[in-house]
Structure formats: structure tokens, C-alpha cells
Amino acid sequence: MKQFQIPEFYRSSIIARVKAQRKLDDPRKKDFSPTVIDFGRVRLLIARHFGFCYGVENAIEIAYRALHENPGKRIYLLSQMIHNPDVNEDLLANGIQFLQDTDGNQLIPFDSLNESDIVLIPAFGTTVQIEKILLSKGIDVQKYNTTCPFVEKVWNRSEKLGQTSHTIIIHGKYNHEETRATFSRAIQHGASLILKDLNEAKLLAEYIKGNKNAESFHLDFAGKYSDGFDLSKDLTKIGVVNQTTMLATDTQEITDYLRQVMIEKYGVDDIKNHIADTRDTLCYATNENQSATHGLLEETADFGIVVGGYNSSNTTHLVELMEQYYPVYFVRGASEFTSKNELSHFDIHSKTLQKTIDYIPSKDSVTIAITSGASCPDAIMDKVIHRILEIFEIKNNLDQIFS
């Protein structure tokens, strides 16, 4: 695996040693059990895989290279590089400006750009339409294109599905930058439709079966399908791809469900002609982090901590997995631990910041499960762990433990 050149302040010597030891013990990544660090009064369960993935490190390396290679030039990002506030705030502090927010609202007009400006494409990619606007301004969209290779893999698979006359079903959040980018490319190659979850897949099944008409389809899936979508032919042959940060198990569940619907309508012998096998589009890093979270959940804990940006899709899904087993607190970083008795955290359901008092149970030894999203720097995870030890008044030197 390539070693990326990213600023040292994103890295953590402690977390690096944890990961290095696990890699040495389990080079084939078969063991998803957590790393256990027992301090007596507090026992930490650290997920087998967490933090920066290949695509994120690649994007950060390119962003800082752009800064180094273009002193004095105006440097822009289409929107947030990744969904982590610390990373984006550092890029802003270094002079990079955002052209749009994460919802696609314009912050700086495209008309103000000229060919001497540098524009970085974020890790999520961008739409065909925006790419054309940048090219019309004479801007090189490839030199500092940080689009994740695994996102591009989904785009390539979508193109192949279109070439074989499959309708491209995208499992994703309609307003997410990556899904908007994937949809804009998919519609270049064939009929396309976005599904948010299994409930929408079940709704789509009613149209596949012929139980609902075109008029209600336009209402049920308004803004989520390609122009000219024809129910009579565009739901006879499908393939499912995904927004890479979605839960892999959810994507597979949707695919399996739609496969069964197709079997019921067309029969098992002819199923290959009606739904494509697209398992190869699932992101390895998302899969690893989610599998590691499942491994974490096989251990008993008093509560969990998930670290990352509050608008991060992949991090939110880790919270969803863990909250089924015990209380989970979604924090941006160490500063959210205001005291031993009070914790600020983000509620993914109400989309609000909340405070919890007495979140640590009164017992002799407390077990805490901890992980972070793919866009969270290891340095932030490291600070959270140190803050937990401060709260428990533990003086152990983590450097000595992993020396």
C-alpha cells in the first residue's frame, strides 16, 4: 500500500503503533477483534480498523501539494475536502477557499474564476455539469483531482451497467456530494435511480411488479430518477451500485431484496438477465471499518465513543451500528469531554448537539469501546484517548505501553 505524505500533525505516534502491531499480528486482516488496553479503572476497546482510508490520505496529500506548488495563487476547493471539521479548518487556515457548501450552494461564484486559479476536486468527486463549467474557464480539473479511486470504480461500474442496458440503481443519500456526482455520470450511460434505503427499495418493488403506475412513481421518486425514465422497460434489467460511505450490509440487503423480487417475477433460471452482480463496487475501507465495528460489538462495553465529523456519512453509520448494543456518544474530539461528569455529543437522529450528565457508570472498572470514521485524523483519536485517561486520573504513559 502506498505511503502518503501528509502533515505530521494529522498523525499519532500512539495510534500508529497500535495499527502497526495489529498489522504485524494480522497481515491478512482476518481478525476483526478490537485491541484491548486495560488500565484497571478503565478498559479501552479500540476497533481493529478506523481512521483515514486510502482515499482520504490521497486527497489530503494532493491538497497540501497544491498549496506547496502554487504560492501566491488563488486555490479553491469545490466543497469540503472530506467531512471532518479539523481537516477543513486547517485547509482554510492555509488559504484554500471553498466554492460551495456540502449541499451544493454557491459560496463563491464560478464566474469569478479564471484560468490561472487552482481548483481542487474533493474526495467525493463532482458532477459532470460542474466539471464542464470549470473546463469552460480554462481550469485544469485533473491536476489536483482528489476523487477517491473507489468512487471512480463505482462510476466505471455504472458505465458498464449502462452499456449492457441495465438501469443503474444508486444506493445513497440524494443530497450527498458523492451521490450527486455518481448520478450525474450514471445518467450519461443509461436510466438511473437513487434509493436511500430498504424502504425505498420495497416501494420500487411495487413498480417492478406492476402494482403502481407512472403518475405515483413521479411523486414517490421526484428528483431521484433520470429524464425519460420508462417504467415499462427501465425496471426489467437493473444493477445496484452505492455511495461508498453507506453501510455495506444495507447495500447488500437492498440488492438481495431486489434480486428476490426479480426472481419472483422472472424466475431463478433467467435472473442473470435481470439483475447484475455488483458486489465489486463496495469500498474496502468502509467494509473494513464496519466489520471492525461488528468485531468491537462482540465485546461487552459500558458505552461507546465514535469520533469524527458530524456530517460524515460513514461515521454516522458506525454510530448506527453501535447504538443497537449500548449507549454511544458521537464526538468531534477531545474538547467535547467537558468534565468527568459532562459530555457534549451529536445526536444523529435529531441532528442536534446534546449534553449528557453522569455518562460514566458508577463502578470499579469501566469498559469503553472506541472507534472513528474514515475521515478522522489519528491525532484526534489519540487526543480523545488521552482525555479519557485524564478524566479517570490515570497516569499511565501510553508511549511506554506500545514501546
FIZAMAR-397258 format. One record per residue (C-alpha): residue in one letter; x, y, z. Coordinates in steps of 0.02 Angstrom, whole numbers, padded with zeros to 5 digits, always signed. Layout:
AXYZ/...
//
This chain:
M+00000+00000+00000/K+00063+00173-00047/Q+00132+00281+00094/F+00060+00456+00082/Q+00148+00618+00127/I+00026+00708+00242/P+00062+00836+00380/E+00131+00758+00537/F+00002+00845+00648/Y-00130+00729+00573/R-00036+00576+00633/S-00018+00499+00806/S+00132+00400+00863/I+00021+00304+00985/I-00114+00255+00861/A+00019+00219+00730/R+00097+00091+00849/V-00072+00012+00884/K-00105-00007+00698/A+00072-00065+00661/Q+00063-00201+00793/R-00106-00261+00730/K-00041-00264+00552/L+00108-00367+00610/D-00002-00489+00705/D-00136-00500+00571/P-00063-00456+00399/R-00210-00534+00305/K-00338-00433+00404/K-00436-00586+00459/D-00452-00538+00642/F-00581-00402+00674/S-00573-00412+00863/P-00526-00248+00950/T-00363-00200+01031/V-00388-00209+01220/I-00293-00090+01335/D-00330-00120+01519/F-00286+00019+01642/G-00383-00058+01785/R-00507+00081+01818/V-00543+00097+01633/R-00529-00032+01496/L-00519+00029+01316/L-00578-00074+01169/I-00504+00004+01012/A-00576-00052+00845/R-00464-00156+00731/H-00486-00032+00587/F-00528+00152+00599/G-00472+00323+00539/F-00401+00384+00375/C-00430+00272+00225/Y-00331+00267+00062/G-00445+00393-00024/V-00436+00519+00118/E-00246+00512+00134/N-00233+00528-00055/A-00345+00683-00052/I-00250+00767+00090/E-00082+00734+00009/I-00142+00814-00154/A-00217+00964-00064/Y-00055+01007+00027/R+00046+00976-00130/A-00065+01103-00219/L-00027+01229-00082/H+00160+01196-00093/E+00168+01205-00283/N+00064+01363-00306/P+00123+01501-00188/G+00031+01664-00218/K-00107+01586-00323/R-00290+01578-00278/I-00329+01399-00228/Y-00506+01334-00212/L-00595+01176-00160/L-00763+01139-00239/S-00830+01099-00065/Q-00764+01016+00093/M-00616+00905+00054/I-00685+00771+00170/H-00816+00777+00306/N-00701+00819+00451/P-00702+00995+00525/D-00521+00991+00585/V-00455+00947+00413/N-00563+01077+00326/E-00522+01213+00453/D-00336+01182+00427/L-00355+01195+00238/L-00450+01360+00261/A-00313+01422+00378/N-00186+01386+00242/G-00280+01495+00118/I-00389+01372+00024/Q-00566+01437-00009/F-00725+01335-00033/L-00829+01370-00188/Q-00984+01278-00123/D-01053+01208+00038/T-01089+01022+00058/D-01267+01045-00009/G-01204+01122-00170/N-01250+01302-00126/Q-01132+01427-00204/L-01014+01520-00086/I-00903+01598-00220/P-00973+01621-00397/F-00895+01514-00534/D-00896+01673-00641/S-00759+01744-00529/L-00637+01606-00579/N-00506+01619-00714/E-00382+01500-00795/S-00241+01547-00675/D-00340+01486-00524/I-00314+01316-00446/V-00471+01213-00410/L-00463+01050-00314/I-00596+00918-00341/P-00640+00843-00170/A-00629+00659-00124/F-00815+00636-00161/G-00788+00690-00342/T-00900+00814-00431/T-01038+00817-00559/V-01015+00817-00747/Q-01102+00985-00755/I-00981+01070-00634/E-00832+00991-00720/K-00891+01068-00885/I-00906+01240-00804/L-00728+01230-00739/L-00661+01172-00906/S-00750+01318-00992/K-00650+01433-00878/G-00488+01354-00937/I-00457+01268-00770/D-00362+01104-00765/V-00481+00988-00669/Q-00364+00839-00668/K-00201+00906-00597/Y-00271+00918-00420/N-00417+00798-00433/T-00430+00708-00266/T-00579+00598-00311/C-00564+00434-00217/P-00514+00289-00332/F-00654+00185-00256/V-00782+00318-00302/E-00714+00313-00479/K-00732+00124-00475/V-00919+00147-00443/W-00928+00269-00589/N-00841+00143-00704/R-00959+00005-00649/S-01108+00119-00682/E-01044+00150-00858/K-01030-00038-00890/L-01206-00065-00824/G-01270+00066-00945/Q-01177-00016-01089/T-01269-00179-01054/S-01437-00089-01043/H-01454-00109-00855/T-01543+00029-00761/I-01419+00097-00632/I-01489+00093-00456/I-01383+00201-00338/H-01396+00164-00152/G-01356+00332-00074/K-01415+00493+00005/Y-01485+00601-00133/N-01405+00765-00074/H-01234+00692-00032/E-01094+00759-00143/E-01038+00586-00193/T-01212+00528-00242/R-01241+00687-00342/A-01077+00655-00433/T-01116+00471-00465/F-01293+00509-00525/S-01230+00643-00646/R-01116+00513-00725/A-01237+00369-00722/I-01368+00464-00822/Q-01240+00487-00961/H-01246+00298-00989/G-01424+00243-00954/A-01581+00254-00850/S-01536+00290-00667/L-01625+00297-00500/I-01570+00338-00321/L-01631+00234-00172/K-01598+00295+00005/D-01639+00134+00098/L-01730-00032+00101/N-01899+00053+00123/E-01874+00143-00042/A-01818-00022-00120/K-01981-00100-00062/L-02075+00046-00137/L-01982+00021-00301/A-02029-00163-00298/E-02212-00113-00315/Y-02169-00033-00481/I-02064-00182-00536/K-02214-00294-00501/G-02330-00176-00593/N-02435-00136-00440/K-02413+00054-00453/N-02423+00172-00601/A-02310+00304-00678/E-02403+00450-00600/S-02367+00392-00423/F-02188+00346-00472/H-02153+00527-00517/L-02214+00579-00345/D-02129+00440-00246/F-01960+00466-00329/A-01968+00650-00376/G-01795+00716-00419/K-01715+00546-00398/Y-01727+00472-00574/S-01656+00512-00745/D-01754+00605-00878/G-01868+00496-00984/F-01872+00354-00857/D-01990+00223-00931/L-02070+00103-00806/S-02116-00020-00944/K-01935-00055-00991/D-01817+00026-00865/L-01862-00091-00720/T-01838-00255-00812/K-01649-00256-00800/I-01556-00173-00655/G-01390-00161-00565/V-01356-00087-00393/V-01205+00023-00354/N-01179+00129-00198/Q-01119+00287-00115/T-00959+00215-00044/T-00990+00280+00131/M-01156+00190+00154/L-01169+00032+00259/A-01110-00113+00151/T-01236-00226+00237/D-01377-00107+00187/T-01320-00103+00006/Q-01313-00292+00004/E-01483-00305+00088/I-01560-00193-00045/T-01476-00293-00184/D-01531-00460-00111/Y-01709-00396-00090/L-01721-00332-00269/R-01643-00494-00331/Q-01782-00592-00245/V-01913-00477-00322/M-01838-00511-00494/I-01837-00698-00461/E-02021-00693-00413/K-02061-00602-00575/Y-01944-00684-00700/G-01890-00848-00619/V-01723-00904-00550/D-01659-00978-00714/D-01664-00809-00801/I-01609-00700-00655/K-01439-00655-00729/N-01529-00564-00869/H-01623-00454-00746/I-01502-00404-00607/A-01314-00384-00615/D-01188-00442-00486/T-01110-00280-00423/R-01030-00333-00259/D-00862-00273-00325/T-00914-00090-00304/L-00916-00095-00113/C-00773+00009-00039/Y-00643-00097+00050/A-00608+00036+00184/T-00792+00061+00225/N-00811-00128+00236/E-00659-00145+00350/N-00714-00008+00469/Q-00889-00079+00478/S-00825-00258+00503/A-00708-00194+00639/T-00858-00111+00723/H-00951-00276+00720/G-00796-00355+00799/L-00799-00218+00931/L-00980-00258+00969/E-00939-00439+01007/E-00856-00375+01167/T-00955-00309+01315/A-00939-00122+01348/D-01023+00006+01460/F-01033+00134+01320/G-00955+00179+01155/I-00866+00331+01084/V-00866+00368+00897/V-00750+00508+00841/G-00772+00608+00682/G-00858+00749+00588/Y-01043+00764+00623/N-01086+00775+00437/S-00984+00619+00396/S-01093+00483+00321/N-00976+00337+00354/T-00952+00393+00536/T-01139+00411+00563/H-01162+00232+00506/L-01037+00172+00637/V-01144+00259+00768/E-01299+00172+00699/L-01214+00003+00716/M-01153+00031+00894/E-01308+00112+00968/Q-01402-00052+00949/Y-01293-00126+01087/Y-01257+00010+01216/P-01256+00200+01238/V-01147+00283+01106/Y-01079+00460+01106/F-01031+00539+00940/V-00896+00669+00972/R-00793+00783+00862/G-00642+00774+00975/A-00568+00782+01150/S-00644+00954+01188/E-00817+00875+01196/F-00767+00793+01361/T-00800+00949+01464/S-00779+00857+01630/K-00789+00685+01707/N-00975+00711+01732/E-01022+00802+01571/L-01004+00759+01388/S-01058+00855+01233/H-01105+00745+01086/F-01203+00743+00924/D-01371+00654+00909/I-01385+00581+00734/H-01574+00568+00745/S-01619+00745+00798/K-01463+00818+00711/T-01426+00920+00867/L-01286+00939+00993/Q-01332+00872+01163/K-01254+00863+01335/T-01259+00708+01444/I-01225+00716+01630/D-01153+00568+01726/Y-01118+00470+01567/I-00988+00363+01657/P-01068+00224+01760/S-01026+00212+01945/K-00923+00053+01954/D-00747-00001+01994/S-00697-00034+01814/V-00774+00044+01658/T-00757-00027+01482/I-00765+00095+01337/A-00775+00044+01154/I-00697+00171+01037/T-00680+00197+00850/S-00677+00337+00721/G-00734+00371+00545/A-00630+00359+00386/S-00607+00549+00381/C-00545+00568+00560/P-00358+00600+00586/D-00272+00479+00706/A-00208+00629+00804/I-00387+00671+00855/M-00419+00491+00909/D-00258+00499+01009/K-00313+00657+01099/V-00482+00579+01141/I-00395+00429+01221/H-00280+00543+01321/R-00430+00645+01378/I-00519+00488+01438/L-00365+00441+01540/E-00361+00617+01614/I-00542+00601+01666/F-00505+00438+01754/E-00348+00516+01828/I-00238+00380+01755/K-00054+00423+01742/N-00001+00277+01633/N+00111+00328+01490/L+00038+00263+01327/D+00208+00281+01243/Q+00279+00153+01365/I+00136+00032+01337/F+00170+00023+01150/S+00359+00036+01155/
//
